[in-house]
């Protein structure tokens, strides 16, 4: 990887860091709606909405997991050689 790639990786991770509070709220709201639907025995939101909210909640988790992987790879590749 080039030093230019490190700058690009850092910029992407910085942007993710900036939007993460909003992503956390979206994931929490999805989780809340799914919990309320379970408590209402499926009468709160439709099955398709349940599927969509589950996918959005999971996507936020996958995004964070991918970001961690990118960070770890950049750290591994660009760490100072002793």
VOGU-3710 file (C-alpha; in Angstrom, 3 decimals, decimal comma):
1> xxxxxxxxxx> 0,000/0,000/0,000  1,180/3,494/-0,736  1,303/6,421/1,643  -1,467/7,951/-0,479  -3,640/4,952/0,371  -3,022/5,578/4,074  -4,337/9,126/3,637  -7,425/7,824/1,843  -8,032/5,194/4,529  -7,645/7,777/7,283
11> xxxxxxxxxx> -10,054/10,148/5,508  -12,700/7,452/5,125  -12,388/6,365/8,756  -12,566/9,990/9,896  -15,809/10,469/7,944  -17,206/7,311/9,509  -16,216/8,587/12,947  -18,117/11,820/12,261  -21,349/10,059/11,261  -21,136/7,255/13,816
21> xxxxxxxxxx> -23,358/9,002/16,411  -26,168/9,155/13,841  -25,547/5,558/12,748  -25,720/4,489/16,390  -29,088/6,233/16,736  -30,421/4,526/13,607  -29,308/1,105/14,853  -30,827/1,802/18,286  -34,112/2,997/16,758  -34,277/-0,138/14,602
31> xxxxxxxxxx> -33,601/-2,303/17,637  -36,296/-0,456/19,609  -38,877/-0,931/16,842  -38,016/-4,627/16,603  -38,351/-5,013/20,382  -41,697/-3,181/20,411  -42,889/-5,365/17,575  -41,924/-8,500/19,510  -43,698/-7,190/22,616  -46,783/-6,449/20,478
41> xxxxxxxxxx> -46,601/-9,976/19,022  -46,020/-8,688/15,498  -48,697/-5,992/15,596  -46,398/-2,947/15,696  -44,710/-3,074/12,269  -45,174/-5,221/9,190  -43,034/-8,294/8,468  -41,329/-6,461/5,595  -40,480/-3,565/7,893  -39,136/-6,041/10,439
51> xxxxxxxxxx> -36,875/-7,451/7,725  -35,741/-3,978/6,620  -35,032/-2,795/10,175  -33,149/-6,010/10,946  -31,024/-5,524/7,833  -30,307/-1,864/8,686  -29,301/-2,742/12,243  -27,054/-5,535/10,977  -25,575/-3,286/8,274  -24,425/-0,768/10,880
61> xxxxxxxxxx> -22,685/-3,578/12,760  -21,044/-4,831/9,566  -19,924/-1,311/8,681  -18,208/-0,935/12,051  -16,636/-4,383/11,704  -15,308/-3,500/8,271  -13,956/-0,200/9,565  -12,137/-2,036/12,355  -10,623/-4,408/9,794  -9,464/-1,498/7,624
71> xxxxxxxxxx> -7,979/0,250/10,653  -6,166/-2,886/11,786  -4,799/-3,528/8,286  -3,597/0,051/7,929  -2,004/-0,100/11,382  -0,318/-3,391/10,500  0,935/-2,188/7,145  2,002/1,315/8,149  3,362/0,622/11,636  6,923/1,815/12,077
81> xx> 9,509/-0,862/11,473  11,726/-1,376/14,514
//
